């Protein structure tokens, strides 16, 4: 999986809004920093074989922060909106 730089191009996400079925239509990244250089490493892609990683993450939980590329903000917000609508307040 590749790494990308450009901190301004990534947005932190709330994992609680991700689909428990793991069918996200965007790549998910985590942030690393080595010798003062920040990089975003792909944790999971839209490839079905990576969706098990997302499901396990959602089931087990984590303190790790995850990010999406800003190009995918609309898709993420669509997931978040659908997730909020599914919750009964």
ABEGO torsion letter per residue (X at the ends): XBBBBGAAABBBBBAAABBAAGABABBBBBBBBBGGBBBBBBABBABAAAAAAAAAAAAAEBABBBBBBAAAAAAAAAAAAAAAAABBX
